[in-house]
Amino acid sequence: MTSHWLLLTPEGARFPLERKLSIVGSAQSGDIVLPGCQGAEVQLLRRPDHVVAEPLVKGVAVDGRPAPPGIPVELVEKTEIRLSNGTVLRLDRPRIEPRLPVEPVLEAVDALLEADDPSTSLPRLLEFAGAFLDADGGILLEGEEGDRLVASWPMGKDVSPSRSAVQASLAKGGAILWSESATEGEALAGPSLRRSDIRSILCAPIRSSDSMTPLGCLYLHRTGREDSFSSSDLTAFDRLLSTIARVLGAARRHLEDRRALDSLSGPAPGMLAFSPNILATIAQAKKFASATVPLLVLGETGTGKERLAQMVHSVSPRAQGPFVAINCAAIPESLMESELFGHEKGAFTGATSERAGLFESARGGTLFLDEIGELAPQLQAALLRALQEKTIRRVGSSREIAVDVRIVAATHRDLESLVREGRFRQDLLFRLNVASVRLPPLRDRSEDILPMARVFAQKAAREFEMPFPGLSRAAEKALLRHSWPGNVRELENCLQRALLLSGGERIQPDHLGLPEAVAAMGTLAEIREAAERAAVESAMTKSGGNLTQAGSILGIDRKVLRDLLRRLGMYESSLES
């Protein structure tokens, strides 16, 4: 942040102190010309933190006290100077917010978005922050406690951080300023800092906008210099960290979406898979894909058993053949035999023509029998015969038809228990269970929940022709806390409903309809921040980005709103709107 000294008149005239030494007076004797002056009235010497005034005539007063000619007087912000002709001037020092340099910021953003892990690009941000804030050195510390050194700047320079400063910034949860003089920030203390000639420190936790857990700390210092970091530098540092947090959040979401898309077209086509247990299941299923033996897929309802079957088919030698699926629980027993094996004309009432069954339709490919545990006992015998003989008979025919079909069966039931109860043939189980895999439930695949949720929401947005601005942090917490008894199917339905309820706005916990939604709103501080953010966003939208009008809507003045925007990390976007 930079500032300029100004002289202001009651009428609103502004005279910047552009020169180091300025003289206030008449046109003939001064460079700051005021009407009514007979000559040079006062000489002003500009310093970094104050202005020195030296009256040149009698009758000049400073803050109501006479100031004799030739005797310097130190002036600070809001000091009033009354000239000999009665003209009153007030010294002001308006702050000017610096804009972050565009090119280095864009380079840092590109590095974060292109990285396989955004946190690996943080050393680039250390270098940028050090140069931007004119630091003499800095380090990047990793971990929630900031206890692991990742990088130092300049490269190769040995920088030992103040552990007290690091701990103080982590405890505060934001940027801190420590300086040799307590007039700006907290006073420095400790023999190690004095030995290193460190005069001031800026330190702040680095976190992503989508997580409250710090990734580490950014630490900068100045050594052996009179110009220590100031409160203006602290504000700029805080703004920089706010920008980094938003970029990190966007980079992480971008990475998750990119991995999700890669997963859909990658080694397990059609399946989103990042967690170790589902990846192990997929690897095992792919080993079985090249064989022609039956495959039994086990798992709870909604875990994606049919998608796994499709994946196995797509990577098998039968990939060019058909993939035919049937849910054994959805077809009445009286029709199931005809569905599987076909029938001849006149085989039963209503059979007006011959019809090929699913075994024939799937010839050369894969037949997926979902919910195999619901198959009636007499059909279990017919299926066993088809698997053993590799031939079928249509209903109403004695002719044997050869079929070349790979069977993939699936169930959420415990088939061994059904065998013990006499409800499932043991010999059929032996025939189906030559190779088997078990899909883990979604509650054991937490790494997959948010990428899946975004993909499902984006898919629903295309179907409903609605925008999808994203998931709020509180909504993400609610999704991660839910146990998902309905697994992937429940998650997809949940996101479809949430998108409709959101009306095209960012999805919030109450849109999800989950019992954990209220608990997921987090701590009181997080709830308050979410409420403030929603209120500010609404006011800014209604006012068209006008800070004064938005403040009026919220019942606060412009300065308070500006501070609130900075704290919420929304200030830069408000300037662009």
N, C-alpha and C positions, 0 to 999 in steps of 0.2 A: 504494500500500500504506500502511495506517495502523498505528499501534502504540500500546499503552497500558502505562504503568508499573504494576507489581503488586508487592506484598509477599507473599512466600510463607513459610509456616511448615513445619517438618519434617513436621507432621501432614497437610499438604496444604491448609490454609486459605488462601484468596486474598483479599487486601485491595487493590482498585484505588485508585490515587491519582487520584480523580476531581476533586479541587480542586487549584488551583495551589499552595496552602499547606495542608499536612495536619500534624496533631499525633498522635503515637503515644503512648498512655498509658492511664490509667484512664477509666472512664465519665464521671467528673466533669470531667476536664480534656482529654480527647482525642476526636477524631472517628474515629480508628482505635483501637478498644478491644481491649486484650489482657488476658487474666486474669493476675493476680499483680502488676500495676503499681500503685504507690502514688500516682502522679500523672503529670504530663507527662514523658515520657522523651526524646523527640527530635522535632525539627521538620523537616519535609521540604518543600523548595521544588522544584516540578517545572519543568524546563526542556525545550526541544525534544529535545536530545540527551543530557541527563544530569539527575541529581537532586542538589541540594545539601542535605546533612544538617547540622543544628546540634544537637548534644547539649544537653539542658537539665539533666541531672543527672550526677553522677560515676558511673563504673563502666560507661559505654557504650564499646564497642570496634567498630572498623570493620576487617574482614578481619584480625582478631586483634590489631590495634594499638589501644591506648587512645586515646580521642577526648575530650579535655577539654571541659567545658561552655563554650558561647559561641564556639567556634572552628569555622567552617564547614568541611565536608569534601565534596569532589566525589565523587559515587557514579556508577558506570556499571553496565551490565548484569552480573548475577551477583555483585555486591558483597554481602558478608554483614555484617549489623549485629547485634551481641549487646547486648541491653538489660541494665540493672543487675541485673535479677532472673534473668539467665541465658537468657532467651528469645532464640532465634536467628531472624532474619528474612533472607530472601534477596531481593534486588531483581531483578525479571525484566521483560522487555519482549517479550511474544509478538507476533509479526506477524499481522496480520489481512489476508488477501487481499481486496482490493476487487473487487466484481463490476462489470463494465462496465454503465453505465446502459442499460436495455433499450430505451427509445424511440429514442434517437439511433442505437443500433446497428441497430435494425430499419429505420430510415429509410435508413441507409447501405446495408444489404443490399438493400432495395427498389430503391434507385437503381442499384446494380450489376446486379441481375437484369433490370431494365427497359432498361438501356442497350444500344444497338446495339454499342458497344465498351466493356466494363467499365472499361478504363483511363481513359475520359473522366470517370468519376465519382470518381476519386481525390482531386480538390480538396475534395470534401465530407468525405473522411476526414481531410484535413489540418486542416480547421476543427474537426472533432470531436476529433481527437487533441490539438490545442492547448488546447482548452477543458478536456478531461478531465484533462490533466496540468498545468493551470495555468501554461502557458507564456506568455511575453511576445511571442513571435513565432515564425514558422516558415515553411518553404518546402517545396515539392514539386519535386524534381528528376527529370528523365526521362532514360532511356538507361542502358545497362549501366555506363557510367562516371559516371553522375549529373552530366552536364555541361550539361544543358538545363533552364532554369527554366520550370516549367509554371504554378505558382501560388504566391502568397505569402499569409500570414495574419498579422495582420488585412489585409483587402483594401486594396490601395494602399500598404501599408507597405513601405518599402525595406529588405530584409533581405539582407545579404551573407553567404553561408555560409563557414565555415571549410573550405577544400578539404582540409586535413589530416584533419579529422574525417570528412568524406565518404569519403575514400580509406581511412581506417582502418576504417570500418564495412564498406565493400565488401570489403576484404582479409580481415576477420574473418568476413564472411558473416552478421553478426548485429548486434544493438544494442550501442552503446557509450555510455559516460558520460564526459564530460570536465567537470571542474570547476576552479574557481579554486584550491581546496584539494585536494591529492592524497590527502586522507583518504578521499574518495569518488570512485572512478574514477580516470582518468588526469588529470594536471595540465594545465591550459590553458597555451598558450604562443602568442606572436605579438603584435606591436604592434597589428595591425588589430583583434584581439579586445579588447585593453585600451582602445583608442580608442573602441570601441563600447560599452564598459562591460559586455561579456558575461561573466557569472559562471559559467554552466554550459551544457552542450550535451548533448542526446540526439540520436543519429542512427542510422538503421538502413536497410538496403536493403529495398525493397518487392518481394515476389515472389509469384507465384501458387503454390498448393500443388501444381500439376501441372507446374511448370517450375522448374529450378534457375537460370535466367537472370533476374537482377533487372530489374524494370521501371523502377526508379529508386531514389530515396532520400527518406525522410521525415526532416526536420531541424527540431528545436525548440530554443529557447534561452530562458534567463532573463537579464535585464539589471538591474544596479544593485540587486540584492536580496541580503539576507543568507541567505535560505532557498534555497540552490542545489538543483538536482536531486540526489536521493539515490539510493542503491542500491535503495531501495524503489520509487522512481519508475522506475528502470531495469527492474526486474522487471515493473512494470505496463505499461511501454512495450513490452517484449518480448512480453507476453501479448497486447497490443493488435495488434501486428504479426502474431502467430501467427493471431489471429482474422481479420485482414484477408486473410492468405494463403489461408486455407480458404474465405473468402467469394469471393475472386477466382477460385479454382479451380472452385468450384461455379458461379459466374457464367459462366465461360468454357465449362464443359461444358453449362450450360443454354442458352447462346447457340448452341453448335454443334448441340445437339439441336433447338432451335427453328428454326434455319436448315435443318437436315436435313428437318424436317417441312414447312417452307414450300417447300423444293425439290421434295418428292414431290408436292405439289399445286399447284406454281407454274407458271412458264412452260415447264418441261420435265416434265410429269406422269410420275411413275414413275421418274424419274432423279435421283440425288443428284449435284449438280454445283456445285462452288465454284471449281475451278482454272480459270485463264484459258483454257487450251487446250481443255478439254472444253466450256466455255461458248461459245467461238468455233465449235466443231464443231456444237453445238446450234443456234446462231444461223444458221449456214449451212444446216443441214438444214431449219429452219423456213421459210427462203426458198424452198426447193424444194417445200415441202409443198403449196402452192396449185396447183402444176402437175399435169398428168396423166401426164407423161413418166416412164419408169422411173427408179428411184433405185438406185444401187449403193453399198452400205455396206461399207467395207473396215476391217480391223482384226484384231488377234490374237484367238485363241480366248479366250472369257470376258470380253471387253471390254464386252459389253452391246449387241451389234448388234441383237438382236431387240427389246430395250427401246427403242432409238432408232427402230426401224421402227414400233413401237406409238405412240411419241410423235408421229412424223410423221403417222401415220394420225389420231391424236386431234385434231390441230390443222388437218387438211386439210378441204376441202369434203366428203370422203367419210366423215367421222367417224361419221355415223349409219348407215353401211353396215357389213358384217361385216369383221373382220380375221382372215384365215385364214393359218396358218403351216404350213410343212412343211420338214423337214430332208432335203435331197436325198441326204445321205450315209447316212441311216438306213433308207431304203426300198430293197429289192432291185430291181435293174434290171428284172426281169421284171414287177414290179408297179407300177413308177413311172409308166408311161404311163397305166394305168388310174386311178391316184391323181390325176394331174393333169387328165386329159381325160374320165374316166368310161368306161363300157362299156355295150353293149347285152346283152340276155339271150342267152345261148348264144354270146357272142363268143369264149369260151375255156372250157376245162374248169373247172367250178366256178362259172361265171357264170350262176347260176340266175335272176337278175332283172337288170333294167337298173339302172344306178347313175350318179348325177351325179358328176362329178369336182370337184376343188377350184376350177378356173376358174369353173365354174357356181356353186359354193357362195359364192364371193367376189364375185359379180356386184354392182356398185354400191359395192364396197369396195376393200380392199387384199389382195393375195396376196403373202405374204412367203416367198421362196425362200431358205432358209438353206443355206450351203455349196454355192452354185451351181457352184463349180469341180469338184464331184464328179459332176456330171450326165453320163450316158453320151452319146457322140457322136450316136447316132440320136435321142435325146430332145432334144439341143441343137437339132437341125434342126426338130423338131416345135414346140419352144418359140419358135424364131425365127419360124416361120410364124404362130403364134398372135399374136405381138407385131406382126407386119407386117399381117396381115389382120384382126386383132381378131375372129377366128372360130376355133372348134375343131371337131374331129370326135371323137366317142366311138369307142373301140375296137370294131370290128365294125360300124361305120356309115359311110355316105357322106354323111350329112346334115350340113350346116354349121350350127353354132349360134353366134349372135352373143354375144359376151361383153364387158361393160364393166368392166374390171378394171385397177387401178393396180398395177404390179409393183414391189416393192422386193426386190432381191436382195442377198445378203451372202456374203462369203467371207473366210477368213484367208489364202488363197493369192494368189500373184502371177499374175493372169490373163494378163498380157502374156507372162510366161515360158511359161505353158501354151500360149499361142498359138504361140510360136516352136517349142515341142516338138511341135506338132500335136495337142495333147490338148484344145484348146478352140477353138471356131470364132471367127475374127476378126470376122466379120459379126455374130455374136451379142453379142460384147463391145461392138462399136460401138453396137448397139441398146440394150444394158443400161446403158452408161456415158454416157448423155445428161447425167445429173447424178450426182455422186458425192461422198461425204464419207468421211473416214478418222477412226476413233475412236482416240484416243491410249491407250497401255497404262497400267495403273494405276501403274506405277513413275514415270510422268511426271505423275501427278496426286496428289502427296503431300498436298495440302490436303483431298482427299476421303477419305483412308484412315480416319482416326479417326471422322468422322461416319458413314461407311458401317459401320464396325465396330460402333458403338453401335446403329445401327438394326438390323443383322443380329442382334446379340445379343438385343436387345429382342424382335425377331420370333421368334427361337428360344425365348426364355423363355416367350412366350405359347403357342407350339406345344407345348412340353414341360411347361408348367404349373410352371415353376421361377422363383425370384427371380433378378434380375440386379442385384447391388449395384454393378457397374461394373468398369472396367478399372484395374488398378494402373498406376502411372507407369512401372514397368519393362516391363509388358506393352505399353503404348503405344509405348515406345521400340522394342521388338522388332517391332511391326507396321510402324513407320515405316522400319526398316532393311531389312526383307525386300524382295526384288526383285519378288515376285508374278508369276512366269512364267505362272501360271494366271489372273491378273487378278482381276476382280470375283468370278467364280465361285469361285476359290480362296479369296478372302477370306471369302465367305459360308460356305463349308464349314468353314474354319478356326474361325470364331466359333461355329458350331454344335457342333463337337467340343469347343472350349474350354469352352463353357458346361456341357456334360455332365460333363467332367472336373473342373470347379471345384466341382461339387456344390452350386451355389447361393451359393458364396463369391465374393469379389472375384477376377476372373480374373488369374492370374499368368503370367509368361513360360513356365513349364514346361507350362501347360495348352495353350499355342498349338501346341506341337510344331514350332516353327520353328528352323532352325539358328542364327539370330541371337539366340535367346532368352537364351543364357548371356551373350553379349557385351552384350546390351541391359541387363543388370543394372547396368552402369555402373561407377563408380569404387569403390574399396574402401570409402570412406566411405558411399557410397550403398548398397552391399551390406550393410554393418554396420547402417545405419539401418533398412533393410528388415527385417533379421533381428530387430533390437530391437523394432521395431513389431509384428511378427508374434508374438513371444514375449510382449510386454506385453498385446496384445489377447487372446491365449489365456488368460493368467493372470487378467486382469480378468473374462473371461467365466466361467471356472471358479469364481472367488471371488464372483461376483455383484456386482462393483464394490467389494468391500471391499479397501482399500489395504493393510491389515496382512496379510490372508491372501494377497493377490496378491504382496506382497513376499516372503512366506515361500515361495511356490511358486517364485519367481525366485531365491531365495537372497540377497535384499537387504533392507535395512530400509525402513521406510515413508518416511523422509525422502529416501533415495536414489531410491526409486520415484517420489516426488512430483516431484523434480527431473528425472527421466527423462521423465515425462509432460509436463512443461512444455517440455522440449527437443524432444519429438516433436510438440508441438502438440495433445496429447490430454488436457490437464489439465481444461479446461472440460467436455468430454464425460464425463470420469470423475466430475465432481461431479454431473452430471445423472443418471447411471445409478444 
